[in-house]
Amino acid sequence: MEILQIPNTEVPANLALAAIALEYATWPVKPPSQKTEAEQIETYRNRSKGRQAFFAMEEKLLGYAEIFPRVIHTQSGSIKIMGLGSVCVSMESRGTGIGRKLVEACFRAVDTSSTEVCLFQTGVPDFYAKLNCKPVENTFVNRTDPEDPDKNPFWDDHIMIYPADYSWPSGIIDLNGKGY
Ligand SMILES: CC(C)(COP(=O)(O)OP(=O)(O)OC[C@H]1O[C@@H](n2cnc3c(N)ncnc32)[C@H](O)[C@@H]1OP(=O)(O)O)[C@@H](O)C(=O)NCCC(=O)NCCS
């Protein structure tokens, strides 16, 4: 098994479609098939500026994750964070260490970037606790949402950061965009 890291803008079409299919199998919300393949690939490659995709590959795609920079506003000033999202391993490959290797690759990329901390939501905090992450308890808002700027933009029960020893600020945090 190898982990490939590719900027989203440069992901080959077949890999982009495999990633979209694995995401949809994991979180069956909006069927990607409502768009043509070309439209799906275009949307995928333009998800957000500076986004990096991670592919766990054997003969086919077994796992997938993404990281992306974002500036957030805290009560101690604005900071650049790295978001983490779309972490998923195919049903039949779970429990074999692929998720750990994928997320470790994402965190190595954070460590070598100009961004000191990764922020994400999750429903599986115990998985991330083993990977040097810790929960944070701030109130999160999204001031860019004109309809409900005080609404929590996250939907999972747990918000966590990596690395666990990062000096994370207290107080309300403006995620400065949609949840992920
Ligand atoms: C969560 C997920 C990515 C884990 O991937 P995986 O390849 O099965 O996990 P690994 O085999 O690498 O497990 C690494 C360690 O985490 C533990 N672990 C795995 N899934 C866990 C879970 N759901 N809760 C708690 N611990 C978990 C494993 O027991 C293992 O521990 P060990 O090293 O002490 O043996 C995978 O189950 C998945 O795709 N789930 C559905 C989507 C999802 O919830 N993604 C996370 C979004 S934030």
The ligand as a MOL file (V3000), in Angstrom:
LIG
                    3D

  0  0  0     0  0            999 V3000
M  V30 BEGIN CTAB
M  V30 COUNTS 48 50 0 0 0
M  V30 BEGIN ATOM
M  V30 1 C -12.3160 6.1060 11.0070 0
M  V30 2 C -11.6210 5.3480 9.8930 0
M  V30 3 C -10.9910 6.3390 8.9130 0
M  V30 4 C -10.5020 4.4980 10.5400 0
M  V30 5 O -9.7640 3.8710 9.5230 0
M  V30 6 P -9.1630 2.3910 9.7190 0
M  V30 7 O -8.2460 2.1270 8.5940 0
M  V30 8 O -10.2660 1.4320 9.9640 0
M  V30 9 O -8.3390 2.5730 11.0950 0
M  V30 10 P -6.9380 1.9000 11.4770 0
M  V30 11 O -7.0300 0.4250 11.1670 0
M  V30 12 O -5.8140 2.6500 10.8730 0
M  V30 13 O -6.9300 2.1050 13.0560 0
M  V30 14 C -5.8800 2.7790 13.7550 0
M  V30 15 C -6.1880 2.6990 15.2440 0
M  V30 16 O -7.3980 3.4120 15.5240 0
M  V30 17 C -8.3720 2.5600 16.1020 0
M  V30 18 N -9.6930 2.8640 15.5050 0
M  V30 19 C -10.0730 2.6760 14.2350 0
M  V30 20 N -11.3430 3.0940 14.0500 0
M  V30 21 C -11.7530 3.5530 15.2500 0
M  V30 22 C -12.9760 4.1030 15.7060 0
M  V30 23 N -14.0270 4.2520 14.8920 0
M  V30 24 N -13.0470 4.4870 17.0050 0
M  V30 25 C -11.9920 4.3240 17.8370 0
M  V30 26 N -10.8040 3.8040 17.4550 0
M  V30 27 C -10.6810 3.4220 16.1790 0
M  V30 28 C -7.9380 1.1490 15.7270 0
M  V30 29 O -8.3920 0.2110 16.6710 0
M  V30 30 C -6.4370 1.2780 15.7340 0
M  V30 31 O -5.9420 1.2320 17.0640 0
M  V30 32 P -4.5550 0.5020 17.4270 0
M  V30 33 O -3.4970 1.2060 16.6130 0
M  V30 34 O -4.4290 0.7090 18.8910 0
M  V30 35 O -4.7170 -0.9190 16.9880 0
M  V30 36 C -12.5890 4.3790 9.1410 0
M  V30 37 O -13.2050 3.5330 10.0760 0
M  V30 38 C -13.6830 5.0840 8.3490 0
M  V30 39 O -13.5150 5.3680 7.1630 0
M  V30 40 N -14.8230 5.3690 8.9980 0
M  V30 41 C -15.9820 6.0260 8.3510 0
M  V30 42 C -15.7140 7.4800 8.0510 0
M  V30 43 C -15.2450 8.2580 9.2590 0
M  V30 44 O -15.8020 8.2000 10.3480 0
M  V30 45 N -14.1720 9.0460 9.0470 0
M  V30 46 C -13.5990 9.9230 10.0370 0
M  V30 47 C -14.1010 11.3020 9.7290 0
M  V30 48 S -13.3740 12.4900 10.8320 0
M  V30 END ATOM
M  V30 BEGIN BOND
M  V30 1 1 1 2
M  V30 2 1 2 3
M  V30 3 1 2 4
M  V30 4 1 2 36
M  V30 5 1 4 5
M  V30 6 1 5 6
M  V30 7 2 6 7
M  V30 8 1 6 8
M  V30 9 1 6 9
M  V30 10 1 9 10
M  V30 11 2 10 11
M  V30 12 1 10 12
M  V30 13 1 10 13
M  V30 14 1 13 14
M  V30 15 1 14 15
M  V30 16 1 15 16
M  V30 17 1 15 30
M  V30 18 1 16 17
M  V30 19 1 17 18
M  V30 20 1 17 28
M  V30 21 1 18 19
M  V30 22 1 18 27
M  V30 23 2 19 20
M  V30 24 1 20 21
M  V30 25 1 21 22
M  V30 26 2 21 27
M  V30 27 1 22 23
M  V30 28 2 22 24
M  V30 29 1 24 25
M  V30 30 2 25 26
M  V30 31 1 26 27
M  V30 32 1 28 29
M  V30 33 1 28 30
M  V30 34 1 30 31
M  V30 35 1 31 32
M  V30 36 2 32 33
M  V30 37 1 32 34
M  V30 38 1 32 35
M  V30 39 1 36 37
M  V30 40 1 36 38
M  V30 41 2 38 39
M  V30 42 1 38 40
M  V30 43 1 40 41
M  V30 44 1 41 42
M  V30 45 1 42 43
M  V30 46 2 43 44
M  V30 47 1 43 45
M  V30 48 1 45 46
M  V30 49 1 46 47
M  V30 50 1 47 48
M  V30 END BOND
M  V30 END CTAB
M  END
